[in-house]
Amino acid sequence: MQGVQGTPGSQGTDGSAFGSALVGAVDNLQQLQATSNSLAVQAVTGNLTDIHSATLASTRAQVTLELVAAVRNKGVDAFNEIMRMQA
């Protein structure tokens, strides 16, 4: 799986680096899903020459989606914990 590209290290303290990392991850996910969908269409229509590439693209998209969902869940949990501490 590829890392998020085009995102700086920990440069900002205002959360902009984290936001950029999330945007990059979602963009990467969309690209992987588009590739997976394209290869799936090729497989169904009989135009696919390498089934390995379709399987690999599908698995990459699935794993990346699970990772993005896990990060989102952790973010929601952290937000809820902060709200509970303030109450």
PDB file of N, CA, C and O in Angstrom:
ATOM      1  N   MET A   1       0.853  -1.172   0.000  1.00  0.00           N
ATOM      2  CA  MET A   1       0.000   0.000   0.000  1.00  0.00           C
ATOM      3  C   MET A   1       0.894   1.228   0.000  1.00  0.00           C
ATOM      4  O   MET A   1       1.922   1.253   0.677  1.00  0.00           O
ATOM      5  N   GLN A   2       0.514   2.226  -0.741  1.00  0.00           N
ATOM      6  CA  GLN A   2       1.299   3.445  -0.836  1.00  0.00           C
ATOM      7  C   GLN A   2       0.941   4.385   0.296  1.00  0.00           C
ATOM      8  O   GLN A   2      -0.182   4.392   0.800  1.00  0.00           O
ATOM      9  N   GLY A   3       1.938   5.185   0.686  1.00  0.00           N
ATOM     10  CA  GLY A   3       1.679   6.213   1.683  1.00  0.00           C
ATOM     11  C   GLY A   3       0.969   7.389   1.049  1.00  0.00           C
ATOM     12  O   GLY A   3       0.821   7.457  -0.171  1.00  0.00           O
ATOM     13  N   VAL A   4       0.543   8.290   1.865  1.00  0.00           N
ATOM     14  CA  VAL A   4      -0.095   9.500   1.373  1.00  0.00           C
ATOM     15  C   VAL A   4       0.989  10.381   0.780  1.00  0.00           C
ATOM     16  O   VAL A   4       1.944  10.753   1.462  1.00  0.00           O
ATOM     17  N   GLN A   5       0.837  10.709  -0.486  1.00  0.00           N
ATOM     18  CA  GLN A   5       1.861  11.484  -1.163  1.00  0.00           C
ATOM     19  C   GLN A   5       1.490  12.955  -1.168  1.00  0.00           C
ATOM     20  O   GLN A   5       0.313  13.318  -1.170  1.00  0.00           O
ATOM     21  N   GLY A   6       2.511  13.789  -1.171  1.00  0.00           N
ATOM     22  CA  GLY A   6       2.275  15.221  -1.254  1.00  0.00           C
ATOM     23  C   GLY A   6       1.902  15.854   0.067  1.00  0.00           C
ATOM     24  O   GLY A   6       1.419  16.986   0.105  1.00  0.00           O
ATOM     25  N   THR A   7       2.123  15.128   1.154  1.00  0.00           N
ATOM     26  CA  THR A   7       1.812  15.702   2.454  1.00  0.00           C
ATOM     27  C   THR A   7       3.100  15.934   3.210  1.00  0.00           C
ATOM     28  O   THR A   7       3.951  15.047   3.264  1.00  0.00           O
ATOM     29  N   PRO A   8       3.261  17.100   3.789  1.00  0.00           N
ATOM     30  CA  PRO A   8       4.484  17.381   4.540  1.00  0.00           C
ATOM     31  C   PRO A   8       4.492  16.630   5.858  1.00  0.00           C
ATOM     32  O   PRO A   8       3.480  16.055   6.256  1.00  0.00           O
ATOM     33  N   GLY A   9       5.620  16.635   6.527  1.00  0.00           N
ATOM     34  CA  GLY A   9       5.727  16.017   7.845  1.00  0.00           C
ATOM     35  C   GLY A   9       4.925  16.816   8.847  1.00  0.00           C
ATOM     36  O   GLY A   9       3.903  17.400   8.489  1.00  0.00           O
ATOM     37  N   SER A  10       5.353  16.857  10.069  1.00  0.00           N
ATOM     38  CA  SER A  10       4.624  17.613  11.083  1.00  0.00           C
ATOM     39  C   SER A  10       5.110  19.057  11.072  1.00  0.00           C
ATOM     40  O   SER A  10       5.931  19.455  11.899  1.00  0.00           O
ATOM     41  N   GLN A  11       4.594  19.835  10.125  1.00  0.00           N
ATOM     42  CA  GLN A  11       5.027  21.223   9.983  1.00  0.00           C
ATOM     43  C   GLN A  11       4.142  22.180  10.759  1.00  0.00           C
ATOM     44  O   GLN A  11       4.646  23.074  11.439  1.00  0.00           O
ATOM     45  N   GLY A  12       2.841  22.007  10.668  1.00  0.00           N
ATOM     46  CA  GLY A  12       1.933  22.970  11.287  1.00  0.00           C
ATOM     47  C   GLY A  12       1.401  22.456  12.606  1.00  0.00           C
ATOM     48  O   GLY A  12       1.259  21.251  12.811  1.00  0.00           O
ATOM     49  N   THR A  13       1.112  23.379  13.491  1.00  0.00           N
ATOM     50  CA  THR A  13       0.497  22.996  14.757  1.00  0.00           C
ATOM     51  C   THR A  13      -0.981  23.340  14.769  1.00  0.00           C
ATOM     52  O   THR A  13      -1.670  23.083  15.756  1.00  0.00           O
ATOM     53  N   ASP A  14      -1.473  23.918  13.687  1.00  0.00           N
ATOM     54  CA  ASP A  14      -2.875  24.304  13.630  1.00  0.00           C
ATOM     55  C   ASP A  14      -3.759  23.201  13.054  1.00  0.00           C
ATOM     56  O   ASP A  14      -4.955  23.418  12.857  1.00  0.00           O
ATOM     57  N   GLY A  15      -3.205  22.034  12.782  1.00  0.00           N
ATOM     58  CA  GLY A  15      -3.992  20.933  12.253  1.00  0.00           C
ATOM     59  C   GLY A  15      -4.048  20.896  10.748  1.00  0.00           C
ATOM     60  O   GLY A  15      -4.660  19.989  10.184  1.00  0.00           O
ATOM     61  N   SER A  16      -3.431  21.849  10.074  1.00  0.00           N
ATOM     62  CA  SER A  16      -3.506  21.865   8.618  1.00  0.00           C
ATOM     63  C   SER A  16      -2.761  20.687   8.005  1.00  0.00           C
ATOM     64  O   SER A  16      -3.177  20.173   6.966  1.00  0.00           O
ATOM     65  N   ALA A  17      -1.669  20.248   8.626  1.00  0.00           N
ATOM     66  CA  ALA A  17      -0.932  19.096   8.103  1.00  0.00           C
ATOM     67  C   ALA A  17      -1.776  17.832   8.233  1.00  0.00           C
ATOM     68  O   ALA A  17      -1.788  16.996   7.330  1.00  0.00           O
ATOM     69  N   PHE A  18      -2.473  17.694   9.344  1.00  0.00           N
ATOM     70  CA  PHE A  18      -3.341  16.535   9.540  1.00  0.00           C
ATOM     71  C   PHE A  18      -4.495  16.561   8.544  1.00  0.00           C
ATOM     72  O   PHE A  18      -4.853  15.532   7.971  1.00  0.00           O
ATOM     73  N   GLY A  19      -5.069  17.735   8.342  1.00  0.00           N
ATOM     74  CA  GLY A  19      -6.146  17.871   7.365  1.00  0.00           C
ATOM     75  C   GLY A  19      -5.678  17.548   5.967  1.00  0.00           C
ATOM     76  O   GLY A  19      -6.389  16.894   5.204  1.00  0.00           O
ATOM     77  N   SER A  20      -4.480  18.004   5.623  1.00  0.00           N
ATOM     78  CA  SER A  20      -3.919  17.700   4.306  1.00  0.00           C
ATOM     79  C   SER A  20      -3.683  16.207   4.146  1.00  0.00           C
ATOM     80  O   SER A  20      -3.904  15.650   3.071  1.00  0.00           O
ATOM     81  N   ALA A  21      -3.236  15.561   5.209  1.00  0.00           N
ATOM     82  CA  ALA A  21      -3.013  14.116   5.160  1.00  0.00           C
ATOM     83  C   ALA A  21      -4.328  13.371   4.940  1.00  0.00           C
ATOM     84  O   ALA A  21      -4.379  12.404   4.180  1.00  0.00           O
ATOM     85  N   LEU A  22      -5.387  13.822   5.606  1.00  0.00           N
ATOM     86  CA  LEU A  22      -6.685  13.182   5.422  1.00  0.00           C
ATOM     87  C   LEU A  22      -7.217  13.385   4.010  1.00  0.00           C
ATOM     88  O   LEU A  22      -7.756  12.458   3.405  1.00  0.00           O
ATOM     89  N   VAL A  23      -7.068  14.593   3.490  1.00  0.00           N
ATOM     90  CA  VAL A  23      -7.508  14.866   2.123  1.00  0.00           C
ATOM     91  C   VAL A  23      -6.732  13.995   1.142  1.00  0.00           C
ATOM     92  O   VAL A  23      -7.308  13.438   0.208  1.00  0.00           O
ATOM     93  N   GLY A  24      -5.431  13.880   1.356  1.00  0.00           N
ATOM     94  CA  GLY A  24      -4.608  13.037   0.491  1.00  0.00           C
ATOM     95  C   GLY A  24      -5.018  11.576   0.562  1.00  0.00           C
ATOM     96  O   GLY A  24      -5.031  10.886  -0.457  1.00  0.00           O
ATOM     97  N   ALA A  25      -5.353  11.099   1.753  1.00  0.00           N
ATOM     98  CA  ALA A  25      -5.778   9.707   1.913  1.00  0.00           C
ATOM     99  C   ALA A  25      -7.100   9.447   1.199  1.00  0.00           C
ATOM    100  O   ALA A  25      -7.268   8.410   0.557  1.00  0.00           O
ATOM    101  N   VAL A  26      -8.031  10.380   1.310  1.00  0.00           N
ATOM    102  CA  VAL A  26      -9.326  10.216   0.639  1.00  0.00           C
ATOM    103  C   VAL A  26      -9.152  10.286  -0.876  1.00  0.00           C
ATOM    104  O   VAL A  26      -9.777   9.517  -1.605  1.00  0.00           O
ATOM    105  N   ASP A  27      -8.317  11.193  -1.351  1.00  0.00           N
ATOM    106  CA  ASP A  27      -8.049  11.269  -2.789  1.00  0.00           C
ATOM    107  C   ASP A  27      -7.422   9.976  -3.295  1.00  0.00           C
ATOM    108  O   ASP A  27      -7.781   9.480  -4.363  1.00  0.00           O
ATOM    109  N   ASN A  28      -6.483   9.431  -2.522  1.00  0.00           N
ATOM    110  CA  ASN A  28      -5.841   8.173  -2.889  1.00  0.00           C
ATOM    111  C   ASN A  28      -6.868   7.045  -2.921  1.00  0.00           C
ATOM    112  O   ASN A  28      -6.835   6.197  -3.812  1.00  0.00           O
ATOM    113  N   LEU A  29      -7.776   7.035  -1.955  1.00  0.00           N
ATOM    114  CA  LEU A  29      -8.825   6.025  -1.912  1.00  0.00           C
ATOM    115  C   LEU A  29      -9.719   6.120  -3.144  1.00  0.00           C
ATOM    116  O   LEU A  29     -10.060   5.101  -3.744  1.00  0.00           O
ATOM    117  N   GLN A  30     -10.097   7.329  -3.519  1.00  0.00           N
ATOM    118  CA  GLN A  30     -10.943   7.506  -4.699  1.00  0.00           C
ATOM    119  C   GLN A  30     -10.245   7.017  -5.961  1.00  0.00           C
ATOM    120  O   GLN A  30     -10.873   6.405  -6.825  1.00  0.00           O
ATOM    121  N   GLN A  31      -8.956   7.285  -6.066  1.00  0.00           N
ATOM    122  CA  GLN A  31      -8.193   6.831  -7.228  1.00  0.00           C
ATOM    123  C   GLN A  31      -8.116   5.304  -7.264  1.00  0.00           C
ATOM    124  O   GLN A  31      -8.285   4.699  -8.322  1.00  0.00           O
ATOM    125  N   LEU A  32      -7.862   4.682  -6.118  1.00  0.00           N
ATOM    126  CA  LEU A  32      -7.788   3.226  -6.063  1.00  0.00           C
ATOM    127  C   LEU A  32      -9.130   2.586  -6.396  1.00  0.00           C
ATOM    128  O   LEU A  32      -9.178   1.568  -7.086  1.00  0.00           O
ATOM    129  N   GLN A  33     -10.215   3.172  -5.913  1.00  0.00           N
ATOM    130  CA  GLN A  33     -11.534   2.624  -6.208  1.00  0.00           C
ATOM    131  C   GLN A  33     -11.891   2.784  -7.681  1.00  0.00           C
ATOM    132  O   GLN A  33     -12.511   1.897  -8.267  1.00  0.00           O
ATOM    133  N   ALA A  34     -11.509   3.903  -8.281  1.00  0.00           N
ATOM    134  CA  ALA A  34     -11.766   4.105  -9.705  1.00  0.00           C
ATOM    135  C   ALA A  34     -10.999   3.082 -10.539  1.00  0.00           C
ATOM    136  O   ALA A  34     -11.537   2.527 -11.497  1.00  0.00           O
ATOM    137  N   THR A  35      -9.751   2.834 -10.175  1.00  0.00           N
ATOM    138  CA  THR A  35      -8.951   1.837 -10.884  1.00  0.00           C
ATOM    139  C   THR A  35      -9.567   0.454 -10.728  1.00  0.00           C
ATOM    140  O   THR A  35      -9.661  -0.302 -11.695  1.00  0.00           O
ATOM    141  N   SER A  36      -9.981   0.129  -9.520  1.00  0.00           N
ATOM    142  CA  SER A  36     -10.602  -1.168  -9.260  1.00  0.00           C
ATOM    143  C   SER A  36     -11.889  -1.330 -10.062  1.00  0.00           C
ATOM    144  O   SER A  36     -12.131  -2.389 -10.641  1.00  0.00           O
ATOM    145  N   ASN A  37     -12.709  -0.290 -10.097  1.00  0.00           N
ATOM    146  CA  ASN A  37     -13.959  -0.346 -10.859  1.00  0.00           C
ATOM    147  C   ASN A  37     -13.701  -0.507 -12.348  1.00  0.00           C
ATOM    148  O   ASN A  37     -14.391  -1.271 -13.023  1.00  0.00           O
ATOM    149  N   SER A  38     -12.715   0.206 -12.858  1.00  0.00           N
ATOM    150  CA  SER A  38     -12.377   0.113 -14.275  1.00  0.00           C
ATOM    151  C   SER A  38     -11.926  -1.298 -14.641  1.00  0.00           C
ATOM    152  O   SER A  38     -12.344  -1.848 -15.659  1.00  0.00           O
ATOM    153  N   LEU A  39     -11.076  -1.873 -13.809  1.00  0.00           N
ATOM    154  CA  LEU A  39     -10.604  -3.232 -14.074  1.00  0.00           C
ATOM    155  C   LEU A  39     -11.727  -4.253 -13.919  1.00  0.00           C
ATOM    156  O   LEU A  39     -11.745  -5.258 -14.630  1.00  0.00           O
ATOM    157  N   ALA A  40     -12.663  -4.015 -13.004  1.00  0.00           N
ATOM    158  CA  ALA A  40     -13.803  -4.916 -12.844  1.00  0.00           C
ATOM    159  C   ALA A  40     -14.690  -4.889 -14.084  1.00  0.00           C
ATOM    160  O   ALA A  40     -15.179  -5.930 -14.521  1.00  0.00           O
ATOM    161  N   VAL A  41     -14.897  -3.709 -14.648  1.00  0.00           N
ATOM    162  CA  VAL A  41     -15.684  -3.597 -15.878  1.00  0.00           C
ATOM    163  C   VAL A  41     -14.984  -4.329 -17.017  1.00  0.00           C
ATOM    164  O   VAL A  41     -15.627  -5.022 -17.806  1.00  0.00           O
ATOM    165  N   GLN A  42     -13.667  -4.173 -17.100  1.00  0.00           N
ATOM    166  CA  GLN A  42     -12.907  -4.885 -18.132  1.00  0.00           C
ATOM    167  C   GLN A  42     -13.026  -6.397 -17.955  1.00  0.00           C
ATOM    168  O   GLN A  42     -13.113  -7.129 -18.940  1.00  0.00           O
ATOM    169  N   ALA A  43     -13.029  -6.866 -16.716  1.00  0.00           N
ATOM    170  CA  ALA A  43     -13.154  -8.300 -16.454  1.00  0.00           C
ATOM    171  C   ALA A  43     -14.526  -8.818 -16.878  1.00  0.00           C
ATOM    172  O   ALA A  43     -14.636  -9.903 -17.450  1.00  0.00           O
ATOM    173  N   VAL A  44     -15.562  -8.047 -16.599  1.00  0.00           N
ATOM    174  CA  VAL A  44     -16.919  -8.470 -16.938  1.00  0.00           C
ATOM    175  C   VAL A  44     -17.138  -8.478 -18.447  1.00  0.00           C
ATOM    176  O   VAL A  44     -17.818  -9.358 -18.975  1.00  0.00           O
ATOM    177  N   THR A  45     -16.564  -7.504 -19.136  1.00  0.00           N
ATOM    178  CA  THR A  45     -16.749  -7.421 -20.588  1.00  0.00           C
ATOM    179  C   THR A  45     -15.797  -8.317 -21.363  1.00  0.00           C
ATOM    180  O   THR A  45     -15.913  -8.440 -22.582  1.00  0.00           O
ATOM    181  N   GLY A  46     -14.855  -8.945 -20.662  1.00  0.00           N
ATOM    182  CA  GLY A  46     -13.925  -9.850 -21.337  1.00  0.00           C
ATOM    183  C   GLY A  46     -12.708  -9.171 -21.920  1.00  0.00           C
ATOM    184  O   GLY A  46     -11.966  -9.793 -22.680  1.00  0.00           O
ATOM    185  N   ASN A  47     -12.481  -7.921 -21.590  1.00  0.00           N
ATOM    186  CA  ASN A  47     -11.347  -7.174 -22.129  1.00  0.00           C
ATOM    187  C   ASN A  47     -10.125  -7.204 -21.221  1.00  0.00           C
ATOM    188  O   ASN A  47      -9.103  -6.606 -21.555  1.00  0.00           O
ATOM    189  N   LEU A  48     -10.204  -7.875 -20.099  1.00  0.00           N
ATOM    190  CA  LEU A  48      -9.105  -7.907 -19.140  1.00  0.00           C
ATOM    191  C   LEU A  48      -8.137  -9.026 -19.508  1.00  0.00           C
ATOM    192  O   LEU A  48      -8.540 -10.174 -19.690  1.00  0.00           O
ATOM    193  N   THR A  49      -6.869  -8.682 -19.614  1.00  0.00           N
ATOM    194  CA  THR A  49      -5.861  -9.681 -19.975  1.00  0.00           C
ATOM    195  C   THR A  49      -5.136 -10.231 -18.757  1.00  0.00           C
ATOM    196  O   THR A  49      -4.568 -11.321 -18.821  1.00  0.00           O
ATOM    197  N   ASP A  50      -5.143  -9.498 -17.646  1.00  0.00           N
ATOM    198  CA  ASP A  50      -4.408  -9.916 -16.453  1.00  0.00           C
ATOM    199  C   ASP A  50      -5.324  -9.842 -15.236  1.00  0.00           C
ATOM    200  O   ASP A  50      -5.546  -8.765 -14.681  1.00  0.00           O
ATOM    201  N   ILE A  51      -5.855 -10.994 -14.825  1.00  0.00           N
ATOM    202  CA  ILE A  51      -6.769 -11.023 -13.685  1.00  0.00           C
ATOM    203  C   ILE A  51      -6.057 -10.656 -12.389  1.00  0.00           C
ATOM    204  O   ILE A  51      -6.680 -10.179 -11.441  1.00  0.00           O
ATOM    205  N   HIS A  52      -4.754 -10.882 -12.357  1.00  0.00           N
ATOM    206  CA  HIS A  52      -3.978 -10.547 -11.159  1.00  0.00           C
ATOM    207  C   HIS A  52      -4.064  -9.052 -10.853  1.00  0.00           C
ATOM    208  O   HIS A  52      -4.214  -8.666  -9.694  1.00  0.00           O
ATOM    209  N   SER A  53      -3.972  -8.218 -11.871  1.00  0.00           N
ATOM    210  CA  SER A  53      -4.026  -6.767 -11.645  1.00  0.00           C
ATOM    211  C   SER A  53      -5.394  -6.339 -11.113  1.00  0.00           C
ATOM    212  O   SER A  53      -5.478  -5.438 -10.278  1.00  0.00           O
ATOM    213  N   ALA A  54      -6.456  -6.974 -11.586  1.00  0.00           N
ATOM    214  CA  ALA A  54      -7.793  -6.638 -11.095  1.00  0.00           C
ATOM    215  C   ALA A  54      -7.958  -7.054  -9.638  1.00  0.00           C
ATOM    216  O   ALA A  54      -8.520  -6.311  -8.834  1.00  0.00           O
ATOM    217  N   THR A  55      -7.467  -8.239  -9.303  1.00  0.00           N
ATOM    218  CA  THR A  55      -7.557  -8.718  -7.927  1.00  0.00           C
ATOM    219  C   THR A  55      -6.739  -7.840  -6.993  1.00  0.00           C
ATOM    220  O   THR A  55      -7.184  -7.497  -5.897  1.00  0.00           O
ATOM    221  N   LEU A  56      -5.550  -7.484  -7.432  1.00  0.00           N
ATOM    222  CA  LEU A  56      -4.680  -6.633  -6.623  1.00  0.00           C
ATOM    223  C   LEU A  56      -5.293  -5.248  -6.419  1.00  0.00           C
ATOM    224  O   LEU A  56      -5.258  -4.717  -5.308  1.00  0.00           O
ATOM    225  N   ALA A  57      -5.849  -4.662  -7.465  1.00  0.00           N
ATOM    226  CA  ALA A  57      -6.470  -3.341  -7.356  1.00  0.00           C
ATOM    227  C   ALA A  57      -7.671  -3.380  -6.414  1.00  0.00           C
ATOM    228  O   ALA A  57      -7.874  -2.459  -5.623  1.00  0.00           O
ATOM    229  N   SER A  58      -8.453  -4.431  -6.501  1.00  0.00           N
ATOM    230  CA  SER A  58      -9.616  -4.566  -5.627  1.00  0.00           C
ATOM    231  C   SER A  58      -9.196  -4.692  -4.167  1.00  0.00           C
ATOM    232  O   SER A  58      -9.805  -4.084  -3.287  1.00  0.00           O
ATOM    233  N   THR A  59      -8.167  -5.473  -3.914  1.00  0.00           N
ATOM    234  CA  THR A  59      -7.688  -5.652  -2.544  1.00  0.00           C
ATOM    235  C   THR A  59      -7.091  -4.365  -1.992  1.00  0.00           C
ATOM    236  O   THR A  59      -7.312  -4.027  -0.829  1.00  0.00           O
ATOM    237  N   ARG A  60      -6.341  -3.649  -2.814  1.00  0.00           N
ATOM    238  CA  ARG A  60      -5.779  -2.366  -2.373  1.00  0.00           C
ATOM    239  C   ARG A  60      -6.878  -1.386  -2.002  1.00  0.00           C
ATOM    240  O   ARG A  60      -6.791  -0.707  -0.979  1.00  0.00           O
ATOM    241  N   ALA A  61      -7.915  -1.311  -2.833  1.00  0.00           N
ATOM    242  CA  ALA A  61      -9.022  -0.399  -2.549  1.00  0.00           C
ATOM    243  C   ALA A  61      -9.729  -0.795  -1.257  1.00  0.00           C
ATOM    244  O   ALA A  61     -10.099   0.069  -0.463  1.00  0.00           O
ATOM    245  N   GLN A  62      -9.919  -2.092  -1.042  1.00  0.00           N
ATOM    246  CA  GLN A  62     -10.590  -2.565   0.165  1.00  0.00           C
ATOM    247  C   GLN A  62      -9.783  -2.249   1.416  1.00  0.00           C
ATOM    248  O   GLN A  62     -10.333  -1.759   2.403  1.00  0.00           O
ATOM    249  N   VAL A  63      -8.486  -2.525   1.382  1.00  0.00           N
ATOM    250  CA  VAL A  63      -7.639  -2.278   2.554  1.00  0.00           C
ATOM    251  C   VAL A  63      -7.558  -0.784   2.855  1.00  0.00           C
ATOM    252  O   VAL A  63      -7.595  -0.380   4.017  1.00  0.00           O
ATOM    253  N   THR A  64      -7.449   0.032   1.816  1.00  0.00           N
ATOM    254  CA  THR A  64      -7.380   1.479   2.013  1.00  0.00           C
ATOM    255  C   THR A  64      -8.687   2.012   2.589  1.00  0.00           C
ATOM    256  O   THR A  64      -8.671   2.883   3.459  1.00  0.00           O
ATOM    257  N   LEU A  65      -9.809   1.501   2.115  1.00  0.00           N
ATOM    258  CA  LEU A  65     -11.108   1.911   2.658  1.00  0.00           C
ATOM    259  C   LEU A  65     -11.216   1.544   4.137  1.00  0.00           C
ATOM    260  O   LEU A  65     -11.707   2.337   4.940  1.00  0.00           O
ATOM    261  N   GLU A  66     -10.760   0.353   4.496  1.00  0.00           N
ATOM    262  CA  GLU A  66     -10.792  -0.053   5.896  1.00  0.00           C
ATOM    263  C   GLU A  66      -9.902   0.851   6.751  1.00  0.00           C
ATOM    264  O   GLU A  66     -10.261   1.191   7.879  1.00  0.00           O
ATOM    265  N   LEU A  67      -8.748   1.238   6.218  1.00  0.00           N
ATOM    266  CA  LEU A  67      -7.844   2.121   6.949  1.00  0.00           C
ATOM    267  C   LEU A  67      -8.464   3.504   7.153  1.00  0.00           C
ATOM    268  O   LEU A  67      -8.404   4.054   8.253  1.00  0.00           O
ATOM    269  N   VAL A  68      -9.054   4.061   6.108  1.00  0.00           N
ATOM    270  CA  VAL A  68      -9.683   5.379   6.211  1.00  0.00           C
ATOM    271  C   VAL A  68     -10.854   5.328   7.199  1.00  0.00           C
ATOM    272  O   VAL A  68     -11.049   6.259   7.980  1.00  0.00           O
ATOM    273  N   ALA A  69     -11.622   4.252   7.166  1.00  0.00           N
ATOM    274  CA  ALA A  69     -12.737   4.111   8.106  1.00  0.00           C
ATOM    275  C   ALA A  69     -12.230   4.007   9.545  1.00  0.00           C
ATOM    276  O   ALA A  69     -12.838   4.566  10.458  1.00  0.00           O
ATOM    277  N   ALA A  70     -11.126   3.297   9.751  1.00  0.00           N
ATOM    278  CA  ALA A  70     -10.561   3.172  11.098  1.00  0.00           C
ATOM    279  C   ALA A  70     -10.062   4.517  11.614  1.00  0.00           C
ATOM    280  O   ALA A  70     -10.256   4.844  12.785  1.00  0.00           O
ATOM    281  N   VAL A  71      -9.422   5.298  10.747  1.00  0.00           N
ATOM    282  CA  VAL A  71      -8.947   6.629  11.148  1.00  0.00           C
ATOM    283  C   VAL A  71     -10.130   7.528  11.487  1.00  0.00           C
ATOM    284  O   VAL A  71     -10.090   8.278  12.462  1.00  0.00           O
ATOM    285  N   ARG A  72     -11.180   7.448  10.679  1.00  0.00           N
ATOM    286  CA  ARG A  72     -12.385   8.239  10.953  1.00  0.00           C
ATOM    287  C   ARG A  72     -12.991   7.846  12.297  1.00  0.00           C
ATOM    288  O   ARG A  72     -13.373   8.713  13.083  1.00  0.00           O
ATOM    289  N   ASN A  73     -13.079   6.553  12.561  1.00  0.00           N
ATOM    290  CA  ASN A  73     -13.646   6.083  13.828  1.00  0.00           C
ATOM    291  C   ASN A  73     -12.821   6.557  15.020  1.00  0.00           C
ATOM    292  O   ASN A  73     -13.379   6.949  16.045  1.00  0.00           O
ATOM    293  N   LYS A  74     -11.496   6.522  14.890  1.00  0.00           N
ATOM    294  CA  LYS A  74     -10.631   7.003  15.976  1.00  0.00           C
ATOM    295  C   LYS A  74     -10.822   8.507  16.185  1.00  0.00           C
ATOM    296  O   LYS A  74     -10.818   8.984  17.320  1.00  0.00           O
ATOM    297  N   GLY A  75     -10.988   9.245  15.098  1.00  0.00           N
ATOM    298  CA  GLY A  75     -11.232  10.681  15.206  1.00  0.00           C
ATOM    299  C   GLY A  75     -12.540  10.984  15.910  1.00  0.00           C
ATOM    300  O   GLY A  75     -12.605  11.885  16.746  1.00  0.00           O
ATOM    301  N   VAL A  76     -13.575  10.240  15.580  1.00  0.00           N
ATOM    302  CA  VAL A  76     -14.873  10.420  16.232  1.00  0.00           C
ATOM    303  C   VAL A  76     -14.779  10.053  17.710  1.00  0.00           C
ATOM    304  O   VAL A  76     -15.335  10.745  18.562  1.00  0.00           O
ATOM    305  N   ASP A  77     -14.074   8.963  18.012  1.00  0.00           N
ATOM    306  CA  ASP A  77     -13.890   8.576  19.414  1.00  0.00           C
ATOM    307  C   ASP A  77     -13.145   9.658  20.198  1.00  0.00           C
ATOM    308  O   ASP A  77     -13.510   9.974  21.331  1.00  0.00           O
ATOM    309  N   ALA A  78     -12.101  10.221  19.591  1.00  0.00           N
ATOM    310  CA  ALA A  78     -11.336  11.281  20.258  1.00  0.00           C
ATOM    311  C   ALA A  78     -12.209  12.511  20.489  1.00  0.00           C
ATOM    312  O   ALA A  78     -12.158  13.115  21.561  1.00  0.00           O
ATOM    313  N   PHE A  79     -13.005  12.883  19.496  1.00  0.00           N
ATOM    314  CA  PHE A  79     -13.911  14.021  19.637  1.00  0.00           C
ATOM    315  C   PHE A  79     -14.906  13.780  20.768  1.00  0.00           C
ATOM    316  O   PHE A  79     -15.138  14.662  21.594  1.00  0.00           O
ATOM    317  N   ASN A  80     -15.490  12.592  20.804  1.00  0.00           N
ATOM    318  CA  ASN A  80     -16.456  12.268  21.859  1.00  0.00           C
ATOM    319  C   ASN A  80     -15.804  12.303  23.236  1.00  0.00           C
ATOM    320  O   ASN A  80     -16.418  12.753  24.203  1.00  0.00           O
ATOM    321  N   GLU A  81     -14.569  11.833  23.328  1.00  0.00           N
ATOM    322  CA  GLU A  81     -13.851  11.863  24.610  1.00  0.00           C
ATOM    323  C   GLU A  81     -13.608  13.302  25.062  1.00  0.00           C
ATOM    324  O   GLU A  81     -13.765  13.617  26.242  1.00  0.00           O
ATOM    325  N   ILE A  82     -13.228  14.167  24.137  1.00  0.00           N
ATOM    326  CA  ILE A  82     -13.014  15.583  24.469  1.00  0.00           C
ATOM    327  C   ILE A  82     -14.322  16.226  24.925  1.00  0.00           C
ATOM    328  O   ILE A  82     -14.337  16.986  25.893  1.00  0.00           O
ATOM    329  N   MET A  83     -15.410  15.926  24.236  1.00  0.00           N
ATOM    330  CA  MET A  83     -16.706  16.480  24.625  1.00  0.00           C
ATOM    331  C   MET A  83     -17.122  15.980  26.005  1.00  0.00           C
ATOM    332  O   MET A  83     -17.708  16.731  26.784  1.00  0.00           O
ATOM    333  N   ARG A  84     -16.827  14.733  26.308  1.00  0.00           N
ATOM    334  CA  ARG A  84     -17.182  14.182  27.612  1.00  0.00           C
ATOM    335  C   ARG A  84     -16.345  14.826  28.720  1.00  0.00           C
ATOM    336  O   ARG A  84     -16.848  15.044  29.822  1.00  0.00           O
ATOM    337  N   MET A  85     -15.072  15.135  28.439  1.00  0.00           N
ATOM    338  CA  MET A  85     -14.218  15.775  29.446  1.00  0.00           C
ATOM    339  C   MET A  85     -14.676  17.196  29.734  1.00  0.00           C
ATOM    340  O   MET A  85     -14.497  17.682  30.851  1.00  0.00           O
ATOM    341  N   GLN A  86     -15.260  17.873  28.753  1.00  0.00           N
ATOM    342  CA  GLN A  86     -15.697  19.253  28.937  1.00  0.00           C
ATOM    343  C   GLN A  86     -17.040  19.341  29.645  1.00  0.00           C
ATOM    344  O   GLN A  86     -17.396  20.394  30.174  1.00  0.00           O
ATOM    345  N   ALA A  87     -17.778  18.257  29.660  1.00  0.00           N
ATOM    346  CA  ALA A  87     -19.115  18.281  30.264  1.00  0.00           C
ATOM    347  C   ALA A  87     -19.081  18.194  31.761  1.00  0.00           C
ATOM    348  O   ALA A  87     -20.130  18.203  32.404  1.00  0.00           O
TER     349      ALA A  87
END
